[in-house]
Amino acid sequence: MRIAVASALRSYTGNREHVAASGATVGELLDSLDASYPGIRFRIVDEQERIRVHIRIFVNRELADLRRRVAEDDDVQILCALSGG
Amino acid sequence: MATRRRPTSRTGDRASRARRLATQPRIVLLVATRKGAFFYHANAARTRWRVDGPHFFGQIVNHVMLDPRDRRTLLAAVRPGQLGPTIYRSVDLGASWQEAKQPPAFHKAREGELALAVNYTFHLTPGLASEPGVWYGAVSPPALFRSADGGVTWDGVDGWNEHPMRFKWCLPEDQTPDGSILHSVLVDPRDPAHLYVAASSGGSFESTDRGASWRPLNEAVEANFSPDSYPEYGQDPHCMALHPLRPDRLYQQNHCGIYRLDRPATRWERIGRNMPAQIGDIGFGIVLHPRDPDTAWVFPMDGTSVWPRTSIDGKPALYCTRDAGASWQRHDKGLPREQAWYTVKRQAFCADEADPVGIYFGTTGGELWMSPNEGRSFRQIAGHLPHVYAVVAATLP
């Protein structure tokens, strides 16, 4: 599955905006991403399995949580809000 | 006939100076800021500084420490503004960095427990030479982590993090601007099992079993924001330091004054009472002379009314004691004479190991200052940096 990654996370993906991952849920996609790009999952999800405050994950442009099921042709975006100065 | 030239006193002075400089340590300042880290390498005379950086550009860096056991390994506590906190490690003085495989993180909360997540690592402390690879990391919300492999993986120190009194000692979140923190992890150089930590707020605590158990160490330390002004715990130490050559001597700059404690006593003495009354004894950091346990420096802050936390009257100055706090002398030569509203955070104030000792501080306005002569005069090393969170003077091989 093709996933769009926010710019703040691209230090993990070799600066690639789109990366491949597999899984039946958003949580499994992140596990797959972490296997390919170690450390990226902890930037997205904290140790209590909560998506971090400034991160939003969209599946087909709908806000998703870690349990959201995904299919091969879904459009998955991991976005990062910017705040502060 | 050739005549032998007698050395003049001037050439003799030069030779003497050259010999002295040859024995001086190589100093690098590890400057952590809100937008990255900058390393300033000094020449032997500490008159010129070469900057290396920014490292982690755009990311919040709370602390960078050099491992004194090998003098090559650096650890950096980093938090991209929007993402979670992590630790980076370099074994080549910052030429390259590797992220920790397992950064500090709490256990997954059990049913009914408060689900805590590390907000950022605030403070890094290397273990003793007898424990190679050991590091401590103090985080916000206040918790303690330990690495036994040079900072690659980190585990919680359960004796603190799971202590039944922990949420009474210090709140998990007290809504201070940067959140409540654990800081000032001190390892007794005679005994790696003997630890001190300070929590802001929460107080100072001691462990003699490598962090398995802890007890408060706050006797006679004021907490004027508490219904009981001298409680067992709940004080707000801003910075605590232990003298490496006299490890039974502790100093702390507290929200409510400057204190000294000589163990095994447990009652702190408010040595800040000896500061000039118009200056007071409020501040963030306290710096110890590396070879003289009686000498310390503080940077007083305005702690009146709404706590502006700036230099007093806009006139920055350090105060130095050379008699363990019995008296204090003002040092401000070379610093701005007026309208300089500096705030110097608790980890942005330090000393090097040279002789005479160099004193350094960074400001929230992005200035980096030094004194090459133990405070007798100051000069600016850099300006226009981001908000400075920490300055560490490290000694290179």
Interface residues (C-beta under 8 A of the other chain):
Chain A: A8 L9 P38 G39 F42 R43 I44 D46 E47 Q48 E49 R50 R52 H54 I55 C80 A81 L82 S83 G84
Chain B: P80 G81 Q82 L83 G84 T86 E99 K101 P103 A105 F106 H107 K108 A109 A115 L116 A117 V118
